[in-house]
Amino acid sequence: QVFLQCSLGITAQAALSSTLTLRKMAAVHGYGRLVATPHRRQPLPQRSIKLLGPQPELPDDFEGEAWAKLCAVVHAVFCKEALPAGTSQERTYQMVEALCINGLEARLAERLYAECASHIRCRVAGLASLALAPDDWAGGAGAGVALLEAAAEAWRDHCEAMRRLSLMFAHLDRTHMLKHGVLAAGAADALKKLDECGLHLFRESFVALPEVKGIVLLGVLFLIDEARKEEPFAASAGRSLVATLVAMFSALGLYATVFEPAFLKRSVSFYNSESEQVLQRLSLAEYLLHCDARLEGERVRCAECLQASSIPALLAKVRGELVKAHAVRLLDSGLAGLVEGHRFEDLARLYRLLEEVGELPALRKAWGDIIKRAGSKILSAGDAPEESKGVMPALMELRSKMMAILTEPFRNSSEFALSLKDSFEAFLNAGSQNVPAKLLARHVDELLKKERVGSNDAELEQAIEHVMGIFRYLAAKDAFEAFFKKDLAKRVLQQQRAVGGSGGGGGPSSSQGAGGADALILQRLKAECGAVYTSKIEGMLRDIDNSRALLGDFASEPAAASALQAAGGLEFGATVLTSGLWPAPQPPASDVLYPPVVCKLQDMFTASYAARHSGRSLKWAPALGQCTLKVSFAGGVRKEVVVSPLQALALLLFNQADRLTAGEVGRATGMTSADLSRTLQSLALHKTIKLLLKEAKGREVNDDDVFVFNAGFTHKLYRIVVAQISPKEQVEEEQGVEQRLFEDRQHEIDAAIVRIMKAKKTLSHQQLLAEVFAAANCPAAPADVKKQIESLIERDYLERHATQTATYNYLA
């Protein structure tokens, strides 16, 4: 050792001398820096120092006396006594160093290990007298805590003793233990440090007493359960006791193999029992808060008392018992209340908890079922005419609420968005698919009528967005188009302005016909379904714009202007409708007697149109027209009433007489009995607008029934629209639309079948059905497709296969 130190010192000084010499040479020659050049290094001379005189020898009894003193020190340390007189930690360290320097470290290590083993085994064996039977923990802590406290104290004393011994025997650790270690029974490798020896001995002694190990483990789990119950005992002293004992299990290497499996199993049992009890007395929202509190408590407990590595496994077990095991029960019991109550915070908590246990599919299904039930309940009110107007606003409100839930609590999940779409499609298309389309078209009609009165652009945009949200779910989009066209025809034709000698107008400007809200919703429909879907509607709006120009050109003609001037304030308007684009009007009654001036203006307009468009012919459809009459009532009250042409003919007769029978009105106007009855009923039997009074009671109209002009009629509005169609006629009109729709669908299915078979030549029945369902632009049932296949076979477009009756061949 001395030789090594001296050699190192000489070598360092020689190197320093060489460096100084090089620096001096560089300074003399003026070099700015040293440049290393390769040269051959001369070997340094080896020097050694030898002790003079003979080496001193150890006394014969040195090892025995030293070990006796060290053994007394070990005993004092383990027994928590003062060190023996004449010894100290420094003196003990010097004795250990002397023994090691003189080659006695191996025997010292063996003796020290044996002495430590004796003390440790004795201390651990003393715990056996305090051990309880496992069942004794059921009645409470009691004497069981004494064992836990004794075990914790024994562990703390052991750690302190090994710490002090490691300091005093540090030289032994460095010189012998690190190189050779101690071979101990039960250890896979030699123990390289004194504290390792202590842990091995304590673990060996602890494991050798299964009753002590088992009761300590059970006691720790009992204290954790008590802490979960939030009892004062567990909250104060119990926590530090648990932390100490868990640290002992961890240091002894028993945490992952002994403590953690038992702890997780006990946690599962605890929360399984608790969840059953808590579910019976808490609502879903309260239970979710309870779950969050439990999870946070376990996370904190793990961080303070246990190992952090147990947190994921523990939380997974707790979630499994509190949430996953009761997922279906939770959803069935309280999800509907959270959704209907718009409880965003609780829904977000439910989503997060179910996501953590992989139960989001169950939540999606339950949410979808709630949407279906709510939507079906709303849609069932559409069968009652008086309640049908509120169906679509209610469905749009339902969709808005569900979209808000999707966006916030459900984090805008694409899977939940698909569930929302599927749920709306399911109940909207479950029954008669034409009903939702008809109700939506009716709602759009009401919306656009209100827009004429005036509304905010942002509100209109939002209302149309709600409409499109429902429209996307409809399978019968062709039905919506048919009903929308029917309502659009009435609405835009009522907006048309007439021209006359006075230059006045009986209605709003026709510029609204092809602009405003109609154009906006048309643009949205076109973006959603394509240009083909909206082509007929665009053609209808073009007819309105073209008719405005035609009417202006007609009024500018001298003959027409003279006729309008001679009509004495009569205003005339005409709209040219392209056949095939507009709903088919009812054929006009040929016997109706219109005023001569009206017939003259019709003939003049027909001639003017024929002069501008050769090869075209006009057919008048009075049923689609309207008349605006200025009526004077008693007391100088003046009103404008908007009526049908037949209603106008009946009302004009009361300019010459105050009382007329139904027969007289019929003969003067040339109306059929059915038209006469409907016309007089609409004028005299309306709930609020009664321009005529019927003297006889009852709804039936007989030829001798007397009608009197209602001179005392009052109304808050100046412009009054008289219902031109009865509910019965409205039903008949809608049935006509559905019949035409059915026929159009048949043609669509026929065309799809022919296109497919022309390309494929031969297909089986099931393959053809699948191809038709994919290609058809309208909803089609298997029975409808089969019916059209039979029709095409009869018309020689298809034939059955000679041997396979379920296969069809295309006939060119």
Residue pairs with C-beta under 8 A, 6 or more apart in sequence:
2 49
2 51
3 48
3 49
6 47
6 48
6 49
7 46
7 47
7 48
10 44
10 47
11 44
14 44
22 34
23 34
26 33
26 34
58 102
62 98
62 102
63 99
63 104
63 107
66 95
66 98
66 99
67 108
67 111
69 84
69 87
69 92
69 95
70 92
70 95
70 96
70 108
70 112
71 111
71 115
72 84
72 87
73 83
73 84
73 87
73 92
73 168
74 112
74 115
74 116
74 119
74 165
75 81
75 115
75 119
76 82
76 83
76 84
77 83
77 161
77 164
77 165
78 116
78 119
78 120
78 123
78 157
78 161
79 119
80 157
80 161
83 89
83 92
89 164
89 167
89 168
92 168
93 167
93 168
93 169
93 170
93 171
96 108
96 168
96 169
96 171
96 172
97 171
99 105
99 108
100 108
100 171
100 172
100 175
100 176
105 172
105 175
105 176
106 176
106 180
108 172
108 176
109 172
109 176
109 177
109 180
109 182
110 182
112 165
112 169
112 172
112 194
113 182
113 184
113 197
116 165
116 197
116 198
116 201
117 201
119 161
120 158
120 198
120 201
120 202
120 205
121 201
121 205
123 154
123 157
123 158
124 154
124 202
124 205
124 206
124 209
124 212
125 205
125 209
126 150
126 154
127 147
127 150
127 151
127 154
127 209
127 212
127 216
128 209
128 211
128 212
130 143
130 146
130 147
130 150
131 147
131 211
131 212
131 215
132 143
132 144
132 147
132 215
134 214
134 215
134 218
136 142
136 143
136 144
137 144
137 218
137 219
137 222
141 222
141 223
141 226
141 233
144 215
144 219
144 222
145 219
145 241
147 212
147 215
147 216
147 219
148 216
148 219
148 220
148 223
148 241
148 245
149 241
151 212
151 216
151 245
151 248
152 241
152 244
152 245
152 248
155 202
155 244
155 245
155 247
155 248
156 244
158 198
158 202
161 198
162 194
162 195
162 198
162 199
163 195
165 194
165 198
166 173
166 193
166 194
166 195
169 194
172 194
173 193
173 194
177 191
177 192
177 193
177 194
178 192
178 193
180 190
181 189
181 190
181 191
181 192
182 190
182 191
182 197
183 190
183 191
184 190
184 191
184 197
184 200
184 201
185 204
186 200
186 204
187 200
191 197
191 200
199 251
199 252
199 253
202 252
203 252
203 253
203 254
206 212
206 213
206 252
206 254
207 213
207 254
213 254
213 258
216 245
217 249
217 258
217 259
217 262
219 245
220 242
220 245
220 246
220 249
220 259
221 262
221 263
221 266
223 234
223 238
223 241
223 242
224 234
224 242
224 263
224 266
224 301
224 305
225 266
225 270
226 233
226 234
226 238
227 234
227 235
227 238
227 239
227 242
227 301
228 270
228 297
239 304
239 305
242 305
243 304
243 305
246 255
246 259
246 305
246 306
246 307
249 255
249 258
249 259
250 259
250 307
255 307
260 307
260 310
260 313
263 306
263 310
263 314
264 310
264 313
264 314
264 317
267 298
267 314
267 317
267 318
268 317
268 320
268 321
271 294
271 317
271 318
271 321
271 322
272 321
272 325
275 321
275 322
275 325
275 326
278 287
278 290
279 287
279 326
279 329
282 290
283 334
283 337
284 330
284 333
284 334
284 335
284 337
284 338
284 346
284 350
285 334
285 338
285 343
285 346
287 330
287 334
288 346
288 349
288 350
288 353
289 349
290 322
291 319
291 322
291 323
291 353
292 349
292 353
294 318
294 322
295 315
295 318
295 319
295 322
298 311
298 314
298 315
298 318
299 311
299 315
302 308
302 310
302 311
302 314
303 311
306 314
319 353
319 356
319 357
320 357
323 330
323 353
323 354
323 356
323 357
323 359
324 357
324 358
324 359
327 354
327 357
327 359
327 362
327 363
328 362
330 350
331 362
331 363
331 366
332 366
335 350
335 363
335 366
335 367
335 370
336 370
337 343
338 346
338 347
338 350
339 347
339 367
339 370
339 401
339 405
342 401
342 404
342 405
344 404
344 405
344 408
344 409
345 409
347 405
347 409
347 410
348 408
348 409
350 363
350 409
351 360
351 363
351 409
351 410
351 411
354 360
354 362
354 363
360 413
360 415
364 415
364 416
364 419
365 419
367 405
367 416
367 419
367 420
367 423
368 419
368 420
368 422
368 423
368 426
369 423
371 398
371 402
371 420
371 423
371 424
371 427
372 423
372 426
372 427
374 398
375 395
375 398
375 423
375 424
375 427
375 428
376 427
376 430
378 391
378 394
378 395
378 398
379 391
379 395
379 427
379 428
379 431
379 435
379 436
381 387
381 388
381 390
381 391
381 394
382 388
382 391
382 435
382 436
382 439
385 727
388 439
388 442
389 442
389 443
389 446
391 439
391 443
392 439
392 440
392 442
392 443
392 470
393 443
395 470
396 466
396 467
396 469
396 470
399 424
399 466
399 469
399 470
400 466
402 420
403 420
403 469
406 412
406 413
406 416
406 417
406 420
410 416
421 472
421 473
424 470
424 473
425 473
425 475
428 436
428 470
428 473
428 474
428 475
429 436
429 473
429 474
429 475
429 476
429 779
433 474
433 475
433 476
433 479
433 779
434 476
434 479
434 738
434 741
436 470
436 474
436 476
437 474
437 476
437 477
437 479
437 480
437 483
438 479
438 480
438 483
438 734
440 467
440 470
440 471
440 474
440 480
441 480
441 483
441 484
441 486
441 487
442 483
442 487
443 467
444 467
444 484
444 487
444 521
445 484
445 487
445 488
445 490
445 491
447 463
447 464
447 467
447 517
448 491
448 517
448 518
448 521
449 491
451 460
451 516
451 517
452 495
452 508
452 512
452 516
460 517
460 520
461 520
464 517
464 520
464 521
464 524
467 521
468 524
468 525
468 528
471 477
471 480
471 525
471 528
472 528
474 480
475 779
476 778
476 779
477 529
477 533
477 778
478 741
478 744
478 745
478 748
478 777
478 778
479 738
479 741
481 533
481 536
481 537
482 737
482 738
482 740
482 741
482 744
483 734
483 737
484 537
485 536
485 537
485 540
485 582
485 583
486 583
486 733
486 737
488 518
488 537
488 540
489 540
489 582
489 583
489 624
492 513
492 518
492 540
492 541
492 544
493 575
493 624
493 625
493 626
494 507
494 626
494 642
495 507
495 508
495 509
495 510
495 512
495 513
496 507
496 510
496 513
496 544
496 547
496 548
496 573
496 575
497 505
497 506
497 507
497 508
497 509
497 510
497 548
497 573
498 505
498 506
498 507
498 571
498 572
498 573
498 628
499 551
499 552
499 554
499 555
499 564
499 571
499 572
499 573
500 564
500 567
500 569
500 570
500 571
500 572
501 564
501 565
501 566
501 567
501 568
501 569
501 570
502 569
502 571
504 571
505 571
506 571
506 573
506 628
506 640
506 642
507 628
507 642
510 544
510 545
510 547
510 548
511 548
512 518
513 541
513 544
513 545
513 548
514 541
514 542
514 544
514 545
518 541
519 541
522 534
522 537
522 538
522 541
525 533
525 534
525 537
526 533
526 534
536 580
536 581
539 578
539 581
540 577
540 581
540 582
543 575
543 576
543 577
543 578
543 581
543 582
544 575
546 576
547 574
547 575
547 576
550 574
550 576
550 609
550 612
551 573
551 574
553 608
553 612
554 560
554 574
554 604
554 605
554 608
554 609
555 561
555 564
557 608
559 604
560 601
560 604
560 605
560 608
563 597
563 600
563 601
563 604
564 570
564 571
564 572
564 601
566 597
567 597
567 601
570 597
570 598
570 601
571 628
572 598
572 601
572 605
574 602
574 605
575 624
576 609
576 618
577 621
577 624
583 737
584 740
585 621
585 623
585 624
586 621
586 623
588 620
588 621
588 622
588 623
589 670
589 671
589 672
589 675
591 670
591 671
591 672
592 622
592 646
592 649
592 669
592 670
592 671
593 649
593 668
593 669
593 670
594 602
594 622
594 645
594 649
595 652
602 620
605 618
606 618
609 616
609 618
610 616
610 617
610 618
622 645
622 646
623 644
623 645
625 644
625 645
626 642
626 643
626 644
626 645
626 724
627 642
627 643
627 644
627 645
627 647
627 648
628 640
628 641
628 642
628 643
629 640
629 641
629 643
629 648
629 651
629 652
630 638
630 639
630 640
631 638
631 639
631 640
631 641
631 651
631 691
632 638
633 639
633 710
633 711
633 712
633 713
633 714
634 711
634 712
637 713
637 714
639 713
639 715
639 717
639 718
639 719
639 720
640 718
640 719
640 720
641 651
641 691
641 719
641 720
641 721
641 722
642 719
642 720
642 721
642 722
643 651
643 683
643 722
643 724
644 679
644 722
644 724
646 669
646 671
646 675
646 679
647 679
647 682
647 683
647 722
647 724
649 669
649 671
650 665
650 669
650 679
650 680
650 683
650 692
651 683
651 691
651 692
653 660
653 664
653 665
653 668
653 669
654 660
654 692
654 709
658 708
658 709
658 711
659 706
659 707
659 708
659 709
660 706
660 707
661 703
661 704
661 705
661 706
661 707
662 676
662 677
662 680
662 701
662 702
662 703
662 704
662 705
662 707
663 703
663 704
665 671
665 676
665 680
665 707
666 673
666 676
666 703
669 676
671 679
676 701
677 700
677 701
678 726
678 729
680 692
680 694
680 701
680 707
681 699
681 701
681 726
682 722
682 723
682 724
682 726
683 690
683 691
683 692
683 707
683 722
684 690
684 691
684 692
684 693
684 694
684 707
685 694
685 699
686 722
686 723
688 715
689 715
689 720
689 722
689 723
690 710
690 713
691 709
691 710
691 713
691 722
692 707
692 708
692 709
692 710
693 707
693 708
693 709
693 710
694 701
694 705
694 706
694 707
695 705
695 706
695 707
695 708
696 702
696 705
696 706
725 733
744 778
745 778
745 779
745 780
745 784
746 784
746 788
748 776
748 777
748 778
749 772
749 776
749 778
749 780
749 784
749 785
749 788
750 788
750 791
750 792
752 771
752 772
752 775
752 776
753 768
753 772
753 785
753 788
753 789
753 792
753 797
753 798
754 792
754 797
755 775
756 763
756 768
756 771
756 772
756 775
757 763
757 768
757 797
757 798
757 808
757 809
757 810
758 810
760 771
760 810
761 809
761 810
762 801
762 807
762 808
762 809
762 810
763 771
763 807
763 808
764 804
764 806
764 807
764 808
765 789
765 806
765 807
765 808
766 806
768 785
768 789
768 808
769 782
769 785
772 780
772 785
773 780
773 785
789 798
789 808
792 798
793 799
793 800
793 808
796 811
797 810
797 811
798 808
798 809
798 810
798 811
799 808
799 809
799 811
800 807
800 808
800 809
801 807
801 808
801 809
